[in-house]
């Protein structure tokens, strides 16, 4: 009971799982994911943990999760919104249900969790960690819904930070580029099935260990934003000052995906 609490969504794989491993000794973990088997595997051997099987696309299940977390005794130190899904499909061909699911998991779920827990998070001087993306402020072909969700996530929490200035709540926005995690392996296609075509990337694909190490350092320092490489800064500069050039370079880089999508149609 003396350990602080860390809530981690998407804890069954990828960044969420790796962060759970890093925090297992110092925190009481609330591990959240919809993949029960994988989640139980992550929880194996960890004494201070609570497993919560939750589908973050279901608002009623999120409400139940909020109630469970609210009832826990002890300091709520961390809320890590690591769960996320993406899609690889042209906007004009993607079913609305796919966009809605991506928006729900990547944007509305973190907002619902923070909204429901705000009083507790503020009182406990908690740190909320959100997995954003460079796609939140720069368009990436074949990922319109994902870009929209990450943009909304960034704008909401950057605004919440400004409104919460001087209060107890801390917010860390993590802005990686391409990371070697299962999110891309489980990307949806235009109809909501698992995408079969390979993804295109820009810049260096970052290793999971490197990303998690930097996130942990940023958590300890209670930083506000975490950027990972010069490529992101350079691409941001191009998009800001020459958006037409950025669009041209981005379309050329992702032409393989665009052609594959056209071939499937």
C-alpha positions as CSV (number, residue, x, y, z in Angstrom):
1,X,0.0,0.0,0.0
2,X,3.0,2.3,0.4
3,X,3.8,2.1,-3.3
4,X,2.3,4.7,-5.7
5,X,-0.2,3.5,-8.3
6,X,0.6,3.4,-12.1
7,X,-2.3,2.8,-14.5
8,X,-1.2,1.6,-17.9
9,X,-3.5,1.1,-20.9
10,X,-2.3,-1.1,-23.7
11,X,-0.2,-3.0,-21.2
12,X,-0.4,-6.3,-23.0
13,X,2.2,-5.4,-25.7
14,X,4.5,-2.8,-27.1
15,X,5.3,0.4,-25.2
16,X,2.7,-0.3,-22.5
17,X,4.1,-3.7,-21.7
18,X,7.7,-2.4,-21.7
19,X,6.7,0.4,-19.3
20,X,5.0,-2.0,-17.0
21,X,8.2,-4.0,-16.8
22,X,10.1,-0.8,-15.9
23,X,7.6,0.3,-13.2
24,X,6.9,-3.1,-11.7
25,X,9.3,-2.8,-8.7
26,X,8.4,0.8,-7.8
27,X,4.7,1.0,-8.4
28,X,1.4,-0.9,-7.8
29,X,0.3,-1.6,-11.4
30,X,-3.1,-1.4,-12.9
31,X,-2.7,-3.2,-16.2
32,X,-5.4,-2.4,-18.8
33,X,-5.9,-4.1,-22.2
34,X,-8.6,-6.0,-24.1
35,X,-6.2,-9.0,-24.8
36,X,-6.8,-11.0,-21.6
37,X,-4.3,-13.8,-22.3
38,X,-1.5,-11.5,-23.2
39,X,-2.3,-9.2,-20.2
40,X,-2.2,-12.1,-17.8
41,X,1.1,-13.1,-19.2
42,X,2.5,-9.6,-18.5
43,X,1.1,-9.7,-15.0
44,X,2.8,-13.1,-14.2
45,X,5.4,-12.7,-11.5
46,X,4.3,-9.2,-10.5
47,X,3.1,-9.0,-6.9
48,X,1.5,-5.6,-6.8
49,X,-0.8,-5.6,-9.9
50,X,-4.4,-5.4,-10.8
51,X,-5.5,-6.8,-14.2
52,X,-8.4,-5.0,-15.9
53,X,-9.6,-6.5,-19.2
54,X,-11.2,-3.5,-20.9
55,X,-12.2,-2.7,-24.5
56,X,-11.3,1.0,-24.8
57,X,-13.7,1.4,-27.7
58,X,-16.6,0.8,-25.2
59,X,-17.4,3.8,-23.1
60,X,-19.3,1.8,-20.5
61,X,-16.3,-0.4,-19.8
62,X,-14.2,2.8,-19.4
63,X,-16.7,4.1,-16.9
64,X,-16.3,0.9,-15.0
65,X,-12.5,1.2,-15.1
66,X,-12.7,4.8,-13.8
67,X,-14.9,3.5,-10.9
68,X,-12.3,0.8,-10.1
69,X,-9.4,3.2,-10.1
70,X,-11.3,5.7,-8.1
71,X,-11.8,3.2,-5.3
72,X,-8.1,2.3,-4.9
73,X,-6.4,3.5,-1.8
74,X,-3.0,5.1,-2.1
75,X,-1.4,7.8,-4.3
76,X,-2.3,7.6,-8.1
77,X,1.1,8.7,-9.4
78,X,0.8,7.8,-13.1
79,X,-1.8,7.4,-15.8
80,X,-0.2,6.2,-19.0
81,X,-2.4,6.2,-22.0
82,X,-0.4,3.8,-24.2
83,X,-3.2,1.9,-25.9
84,X,-3.7,2.8,-29.6
85,X,-4.7,1.5,-33.0
86,X,-4.0,2.7,-36.5
87,X,-5.1,2.0,-40.0
88,X,-3.4,1.9,-43.4
89,X,-6.0,2.8,-46.0
90,X,-6.9,5.8,-48.2
91,X,-9.3,8.2,-46.6
92,X,-11.7,8.1,-49.5
93,X,-12.0,4.3,-49.2
94,X,-12.1,3.9,-45.4
95,X,-15.3,3.0,-43.8
96,X,-16.6,5.4,-41.2
97,X,-16.6,2.7,-38.5
98,X,-12.9,2.4,-38.9
99,X,-12.3,6.1,-38.4
100,X,-14.7,6.1,-35.4
101,X,-12.9,3.2,-33.8
102,X,-9.5,4.8,-34.2
103,X,-10.8,8.1,-32.8
104,X,-12.4,6.3,-29.8
105,X,-9.4,4.3,-28.7
106,X,-6.7,6.9,-29.5
107,X,-8.5,10.1,-28.5
108,X,-11.8,9.7,-26.7
109,X,-10.6,6.9,-24.3
110,X,-7.7,9.0,-22.8
111,X,-10.1,12.0,-22.6
112,X,-12.7,9.9,-20.8
113,X,-10.2,8.5,-18.4
114,X,-8.7,11.8,-17.5
115,X,-12.1,13.5,-17.2
116,X,-13.4,10.8,-14.9
117,X,-10.3,10.8,-12.8
118,X,-9.4,14.5,-12.9
119,X,-10.1,15.3,-9.2
120,X,-8.1,12.3,-8.1
121,X,-5.2,13.0,-10.5
122,X,-5.0,16.6,-9.5
123,X,-5.2,15.9,-5.8
124,X,-2.5,13.2,-6.1
125,X,-0.2,15.5,-8.2
126,X,-0.3,12.7,-10.8
127,X,1.5,12.7,-14.1
128,X,-0.6,11.8,-17.2
129,X,1.5,10.3,-20.0
130,X,0.0,10.3,-23.5
131,X,1.4,8.5,-26.5
132,X,1.0,11.0,-29.3
133,X,2.7,11.1,-32.7
134,X,4.3,13.3,-35.2
135,X,1.2,12.4,-37.3
136,X,-0.7,14.7,-34.9
137,X,0.6,17.8,-36.6
138,X,1.8,16.5,-40.0
139,X,-0.3,14.6,-42.6
140,X,0.8,11.0,-43.4
141,X,-0.8,9.3,-46.4
142,X,-3.0,6.3,-45.6
143,X,-3.5,7.3,-42.0
144,X,-6.1,10.1,-42.0
145,X,-8.1,8.7,-39.1
146,X,-4.9,8.1,-37.0
147,X,-3.6,11.6,-37.8
148,X,-6.9,13.1,-36.8
149,X,-7.0,11.2,-33.5
150,X,-3.4,12.1,-32.6
151,X,-4.0,15.8,-33.5
152,X,-7.1,15.9,-31.3
153,X,-5.2,14.2,-28.5
154,X,-2.4,16.7,-28.7
155,X,-4.7,19.7,-28.8
156,X,-6.9,18.5,-25.9
157,X,-4.0,17.8,-23.6
158,X,-1.9,20.8,-24.5
159,X,-5.0,22.9,-23.7
160,X,-5.7,21.0,-20.5
161,X,-2.1,21.7,-19.4
162,X,-2.5,25.4,-20.0
163,X,-5.8,25.4,-18.0
164,X,-4.3,23.3,-15.2
165,X,-1.2,25.6,-14.7
166,X,-0.4,25.9,-11.0
167,X,-2.5,22.8,-10.1
168,X,-1.2,19.4,-9.2
169,X,-1.7,17.6,-12.5
170,X,1.3,17.1,-14.8
171,X,1.0,16.1,-18.4
172,X,3.7,14.5,-20.6
173,X,3.0,14.3,-24.3
174,X,5.3,11.8,-26.0
175,X,5.8,12.5,-29.8
176,X,7.6,9.5,-31.4
177,X,7.8,8.9,-35.1
178,X,7.9,5.2,-36.3
179,X,8.5,2.7,-33.6
180,X,9.0,-1.1,-33.8
181,X,5.7,-2.1,-32.0
182,X,2.7,-4.3,-32.7
183,X,0.5,-1.3,-33.5
184,X,1.5,-1.4,-37.1
185,X,1.3,-5.2,-37.3
186,X,-2.3,-4.9,-36.2
187,X,-3.2,-1.9,-38.3
188,X,-6.7,-1.9,-39.8
189,X,-7.5,-1.8,-43.5
190,X,-10.4,0.2,-45.1
191,X,-13.0,-2.3,-44.0
192,X,-11.7,-2.8,-40.5
193,X,-9.8,-6.1,-41.0
194,X,-6.1,-6.5,-40.4
195,X,-4.1,-4.7,-43.1
196,X,-2.1,-7.1,-45.2
197,X,0.2,-4.7,-47.1
198,X,3.5,-3.7,-45.6
199,X,3.8,-0.2,-44.2
200,X,6.0,2.6,-45.5
201,X,8.1,4.6,-43.0
202,X,10.0,7.9,-43.0
203,X,13.2,8.4,-41.1
204,X,14.7,5.8,-38.8
205,X,12.4,3.2,-37.2
206,X,13.2,3.5,-33.4
207,X,13.7,0.5,-31.3
208,X,11.3,-0.2,-28.5
209,X,14.0,-0.2,-25.8
210,X,15.3,3.2,-26.9
211,X,11.9,4.8,-26.8
212,X,10.9,3.3,-23.4
213,X,14.2,4.4,-21.9
214,X,13.6,8.0,-23.0
215,X,10.0,7.9,-21.8
216,X,11.1,6.7,-18.3
217,X,13.7,9.5,-18.1
218,X,11.0,12.0,-19.0
219,X,8.7,10.6,-16.4
220,X,11.3,10.9,-13.7
221,X,11.9,14.5,-14.7
222,X,8.1,15.3,-15.1
223,X,8.8,16.8,-18.5
224,X,6.0,18.2,-20.5
225,X,6.9,17.0,-24.0
226,X,9.2,14.4,-25.4
227,X,10.6,14.5,-29.0
228,X,12.9,11.8,-30.3
229,X,14.9,12.7,-33.3
230,X,16.1,15.4,-35.6
231,X,14.1,14.0,-38.5
232,X,10.8,15.0,-36.8
233,X,12.1,18.5,-36.2
234,X,13.3,18.8,-39.8
235,X,10.0,17.4,-41.2
236,X,8.1,19.8,-39.0
237,X,10.1,22.7,-40.3
238,X,9.5,21.8,-43.9
239,X,5.7,21.4,-43.2
240,X,5.5,24.7,-41.5
241,X,7.4,26.8,-44.0
242,X,6.8,24.8,-47.2
243,X,3.7,22.6,-46.8
244,X,3.5,22.0,-50.6
245,X,7.0,20.6,-50.6
246,X,6.2,18.5,-47.6
247,X,3.1,17.0,-49.2
248,X,5.1,16.2,-52.4
249,X,7.9,14.5,-50.5
250,X,5.4,12.6,-48.3
251,X,3.3,11.4,-51.2
252,X,6.5,10.2,-53.0
253,X,7.7,8.4,-49.9
254,X,4.3,6.6,-49.3
255,X,3.6,5.9,-53.0
256,X,4.1,2.2,-52.4
257,X,1.2,2.2,-49.9
258,X,-1.0,4.3,-52.2
259,X,-0.3,2.0,-55.1
260,X,-1.1,-1.1,-53.0
261,X,-4.3,0.4,-51.9
262,X,-5.3,1.2,-55.5
263,X,-4.4,-2.4,-56.5
264,X,-6.7,-3.9,-53.8
265,X,-9.6,-1.8,-55.0
